């Protein structure tokens, strides 16, 4: 999946650096999210902060599903962000201002809002007694905060 996305992004943006950065940042953020999930739900670190009653192993299907969701979010956000930078470059013709404006204003001035806006909201995990939702919520919030 990573290689296919790398090749697709390389074809679309005609660059090897941008897709490589997207894949590496995705892997780093997913790895950090896995680490936080293990520390909280298996080792019990700061478990009282989000209301973990007991510690135990994480269900094996959760990391795979979480990776799939996070991969989709990060690749969509990368495409939205780079499309916004390109729109600014086509409008102004100036590389520096296109990158600065594209990074500063992707959600405010574009009709396409980045998908990370809804994924990082803590209200999805706070107060919910279901353990699986807490694991997913913490994993998503950690990875999105690092993306």
N, C-alpha and C positions, 0 to 999 in steps of 0.2 A: 504494500500500500504506500509506503514511504517513497520507494523508488518510482512508482507510477506517478505519484503526485509531484515528485521532483521533476520528472520528465515533462509532465503537463505544464507546470509552472515555468519551466525553462523554455518551452515552446511558446507559451503565451507572452512572457515578458522578455524573451530573447536575452536572457542573462543566466549565468550559472550561480552567481553570488546570492541573488535574492531567493531562489528556491532552496539553496543550501542553508541560508540563514533561517528560513521558515521551518525546514525539517529539523535542524539542530535545536532551535528554540522550542519546538513542539516536544521533542524528546526530553529536553531538560525540564520543561514545566511538568510534563507527565511524570517523570522520575521524581521530581520534588513532591508532587501530589501523592504519589505512592508512598514516599517516605513519611509524609505527615500522617497519612491514613494509618500506616503501621504503628507509628509512634503513639497515636491517640487511641486507636481501637484495639491493638494487640498488646501494647506495652502499658497503656493506661495513662500516658503523660497528658496532663491537662484535661483529663476525661471529665472531671467535675465541671469544667467550664462550659461544656456543651451538653451535659447531662447524660454521660455514659454510665449506665448502671453496672455493667460487668464487662470485663475485657475477654477477648477470645479471638479466634482466627477470622479473617475476612473471607467471605464466600468467594470461591475461585472464579466465578463468572463476573464479579464486580470489576476487577481490574481490566478485563478485556472490554467490557461494555464502556467503562469510563474512558479507556484509550480511544475507542471509536468515536465517542461523543466529543472528546477534547480535540481529536484530530480534525473532525469536521468543523468545529468552532474556530480553531486556529487557522486553518486553510481558508475558510470563508473570510475571516477578518483580514488575512493577508491580502486576498484579492480585493476586498473593499478598500483597504488602505492604499494599495498601489494604484487602484483605479482612480481614487480621489487625487492622488499625486499627479497622475497622468492628466486628469481633467484640468488641474491647475496649470500644468506645464503647457497644455494646448491653449489655455486662455491667456497666459502671460508670456510664455517662451523663455522664462527665466528659471534655471534649474534650482537655484538656492531658495527663491521664494516659493516655488512649486512644492519642494520638499517641506519647507517650514509650514506653509499654509495647509498642505495635505495632511501633515501629522497633527497640526493644531486643531483643525476644523473638520475631521471626518464625519462626526455625528451631527454637528450643529448645522452645517450648511448643505449636507447631502440628503436627498430623500431616502437613501438606503442607510439605515442605522446599523452599526456593528452589532453582531449577534451576542457579543460578550456583555452587553448592557443588561440583558435579562438573566444571564447565567450567573452573574456575580452577586445577585441580591440575596442577603442573608435571611430574608424572611421565609425562604423555602425550607430552611433546616431548623430554625429556632422554634422551639415549642412542639415539635412533632415527635411523638413517642416511638415512631418506627425506626428501628436501627438501620435498615438498609438506606432509607432516605438520608439519615445523618451521615453515613459513609459517603454516599454520592455527593451530598451537599458540600461536605468538607473537601472532598477531592476536587470537585468542580471549582469551588471558591479559591482553593489554593492555586490550582493551575491557571485559572483566569487572572488572578492577581499577579502572577508571575509572567504571563504572556504580555 
